Amino acid sequence: MDIWGVYLLDNDQLMIDSVKKAVPWRENGFDVIGTSTDPDKAAREIMALNPMLVIYEWRIGGITLMKKMKAAGADCEFIILTDYESFTAQRDFFTNGGLDYLLKPLDKREAEAALTRLRSRKLQKIGVMDG
């Protein structure tokens, strides 16, 4: 199984550490390859590291971060992690190509389900069956 990179961005380092520990990344075919509490630093690192997935706190980057990264040519998927439940924010995120939405506190099963959906979607896109 290929291991795909994940980048975590949140304004709270404790939340980043919690997300890193809560999810069995490798068992799901992923590995956390970078983290940041600073969106500008994260943007530079995302372009350099080229993760498959960016999970980020909505309030730290909003729709702007995802649009900026896609415009710069980042070839990754985005999942927002937040306790902010706004229909408008969700609609904007999804209509601009966002993949999924996870609520804080992070539920391990929801996170694993999102990773499974991403893996299946990517494997279908490249014509490979997971197994």
C-alpha positions as a Markdown table, in Angstrom:
| # | Residue | x | y | z |
|---|---|---|---|---|
| 1 | Met | 0.0 | 0.0 | 0.0 |
| 2 | Asp | 1.3 | 3.4 | -0.9 |
| 3 | Ile | 1.6 | 5.9 | 1.9 |
| 4 | Trp | 0.3 | 9.3 | 1.1 |
| 5 | Gly | 1.3 | 12.5 | 2.9 |
| 6 | Val | -0.9 | 14.6 | 5.1 |
| 7 | Tyr | -0.3 | 18.2 | 6.2 |
| 8 | Leu | -2.0 | 19.5 | 9.4 |
| 9 | Leu | -2.7 | 23.2 | 10.0 |
| 10 | Asp | -4.4 | 24.6 | 13.1 |
| 11 | Asn | -3.9 | 27.7 | 15.3 |
| 12 | Asp | -3.6 | 25.4 | 18.3 |
| 13 | Gln | -0.5 | 23.2 | 18.6 |
| 14 | Leu | -2.3 | 21.0 | 21.1 |
| 15 | Met | -5.1 | 20.3 | 18.6 |
| 16 | Ile | -2.4 | 19.4 | 16.0 |
| 17 | Asp | -0.8 | 17.0 | 18.5 |
| 18 | Ser | -4.3 | 15.6 | 19.3 |
| 19 | Val | -5.2 | 15.0 | 15.6 |
| 20 | Lys | -1.8 | 13.3 | 15.0 |
| 21 | Lys | -2.3 | 10.9 | 17.9 |
| 22 | Ala | -6.0 | 10.3 | 17.4 |
| 23 | Val | -5.8 | 8.8 | 13.9 |
| 24 | Pro | -4.0 | 5.6 | 13.0 |
| 25 | Trp | -2.5 | 7.3 | 9.9 |
| 26 | Arg | -0.3 | 4.5 | 8.6 |
| 27 | Glu | -3.0 | 1.9 | 9.0 |
| 28 | Asn | -5.1 | 4.0 | 6.7 |
| 29 | Gly | -2.3 | 4.6 | 4.2 |
| 30 | Phe | -1.3 | 8.1 | 5.3 |
| 31 | Asp | 1.5 | 9.7 | 7.2 |
| 32 | Val | 1.7 | 13.2 | 8.7 |
| 33 | Ile | 4.6 | 14.9 | 6.8 |
| 34 | Gly | 4.2 | 18.4 | 8.1 |
| 35 | Thr | 2.3 | 20.7 | 10.6 |
| 36 | Ser | 2.1 | 24.3 | 11.3 |
| 37 | Thr | 0.2 | 26.9 | 13.3 |
| 38 | Asp | 1.0 | 29.6 | 10.8 |
| 39 | Pro | -0.9 | 29.7 | 7.5 |
| 40 | Asp | 1.9 | 31.5 | 5.6 |
| 41 | Lys | 4.5 | 29.0 | 6.6 |
| 42 | Ala | 2.0 | 26.2 | 5.9 |
| 43 | Ala | 1.4 | 27.5 | 2.3 |
| 44 | Arg | 5.1 | 27.4 | 1.6 |
| 45 | Glu | 5.6 | 23.9 | 3.1 |
| 46 | Ile | 2.5 | 22.5 | 1.3 |
| 47 | Met | 4.0 | 23.6 | -2.0 |
| 48 | Ala | 7.4 | 22.1 | -1.1 |
| 49 | Leu | 6.1 | 18.9 | 0.5 |
| 50 | Asn | 3.3 | 18.2 | -1.9 |
| 51 | Pro | 1.0 | 16.3 | 0.5 |
| 52 | Met | -2.0 | 14.3 | -0.8 |
| 53 | Leu | -4.2 | 15.9 | 1.9 |
| 54 | Val | -4.3 | 19.1 | 3.9 |
| 55 | Ile | -6.4 | 19.1 | 7.0 |
| 56 | Tyr | -6.8 | 22.6 | 8.4 |
| 57 | Glu | -8.8 | 24.6 | 10.9 |
| 58 | Trp | -11.3 | 26.7 | 8.9 |
| 59 | Arg | -10.9 | 29.8 | 11.0 |
| 60 | Ile | -7.1 | 29.9 | 10.3 |
| 61 | Gly | -7.4 | 29.7 | 6.5 |
| 62 | Gly | -11.0 | 29.7 | 5.4 |
| 63 | Ile | -11.7 | 29.4 | 1.7 |
| 64 | Thr | -8.8 | 31.7 | 1.0 |
| 65 | Leu | -6.1 | 29.1 | 1.9 |
| 66 | Met | -7.6 | 26.4 | -0.3 |
| 67 | Lys | -8.1 | 28.8 | -3.3 |
| 68 | Lys | -4.6 | 30.2 | -2.9 |
| 69 | Met | -3.0 | 26.7 | -2.8 |
| 70 | Lys | -5.0 | 25.5 | -5.8 |
| 71 | Ala | -4.2 | 28.6 | -7.8 |
| 72 | Ala | -0.5 | 28.0 | -7.0 |
| 73 | Gly | -0.8 | 24.5 | -8.5 |
| 74 | Ala | -1.0 | 22.5 | -5.3 |
| 75 | Asp | -2.3 | 19.0 | -6.3 |
| 76 | Cys | -3.8 | 18.0 | -3.0 |
| 77 | Glu | -7.2 | 17.5 | -1.4 |
| 78 | Phe | -8.5 | 19.6 | 1.5 |
| 79 | Ile | -10.5 | 18.7 | 4.6 |
| 80 | Ile | -11.6 | 21.4 | 7.1 |
| 81 | Leu | -11.4 | 20.7 | 10.8 |
| 82 | Thr | -13.5 | 23.1 | 12.9 |
| 83 | Asp | -16.0 | 23.6 | 15.5 |
| 84 | Tyr | -17.5 | 26.4 | 13.4 |
| 85 | Glu | -20.8 | 25.3 | 11.9 |
| 86 | Ser | -21.8 | 27.7 | 9.2 |
| 87 | Phe | -23.7 | 26.6 | 6.2 |
| 88 | Thr | -22.3 | 29.4 | 4.1 |
| 89 | Ala | -18.7 | 28.4 | 5.0 |
| 90 | Gln | -19.4 | 24.7 | 4.2 |
| 91 | Arg | -21.1 | 25.6 | 0.9 |
| 92 | Asp | -18.2 | 27.8 | -0.2 |
| 93 | Phe | -15.7 | 25.1 | 0.8 |
| 94 | Phe | -17.4 | 22.3 | -1.2 |
| 95 | Thr | -18.2 | 24.4 | -4.2 |
| 96 | Asn | -14.5 | 25.3 | -4.5 |
| 97 | Gly | -13.4 | 21.7 | -4.5 |
| 98 | Gly | -13.1 | 20.9 | -0.7 |
| 99 | Leu | -13.2 | 17.1 | 0.0 |
| 100 | Asp | -14.7 | 16.7 | 3.5 |
| 101 | Tyr | -15.6 | 18.4 | 6.8 |
| 102 | Leu | -14.6 | 17.2 | 10.3 |
| 103 | Leu | -15.9 | 18.7 | 13.5 |
| 104 | Lys | -13.9 | 19.3 | 16.7 |
| 105 | Pro | -13.4 | 17.5 | 18.9 |
| 106 | Leu | -12.1 | 15.0 | 16.2 |
| 107 | Asp | -13.9 | 11.7 | 16.1 |
| 108 | Lys | -11.4 | 9.0 | 15.1 |
| 109 | Arg | -14.1 | 7.0 | 13.2 |
| 110 | Glu | -15.1 | 10.1 | 11.2 |
| 111 | Ala | -11.5 | 10.9 | 10.4 |
| 112 | Glu | -10.8 | 7.3 | 9.3 |
| 113 | Ala | -14.0 | 7.3 | 7.1 |
| 114 | Ala | -12.8 | 10.6 | 5.4 |
| 115 | Leu | -9.3 | 9.0 | 4.8 |
| 116 | Thr | -11.0 | 5.9 | 3.3 |
| 117 | Arg | -13.1 | 8.1 | 1.0 |
| 118 | Leu | -10.1 | 10.0 | -0.2 |
| 119 | Arg | -8.0 | 6.8 | -0.8 |
| 120 | Ser | -10.9 | 5.2 | -2.8 |
| 121 | Arg | -11.4 | 8.4 | -4.8 |
| 122 | Lys | -7.7 | 8.8 | -5.6 |
| 123 | Leu | -7.3 | 5.1 | -6.5 |
| 124 | Gln | -10.3 | 5.2 | -8.8 |
| 125 | Lys | -8.9 | 8.3 | -10.4 |
| 126 | Ile | -5.7 | 6.6 | -11.3 |
| 127 | Gly | -7.4 | 3.3 | -12.1 |
| 128 | Val | -6.0 | 1.2 | -9.3 |
| 129 | Met | -8.0 | -1.1 | -7.1 |
| 130 | Asp | -7.1 | -1.0 | -3.3 |
| 131 | Gly | -6.4 | -4.3 | -1.8 |
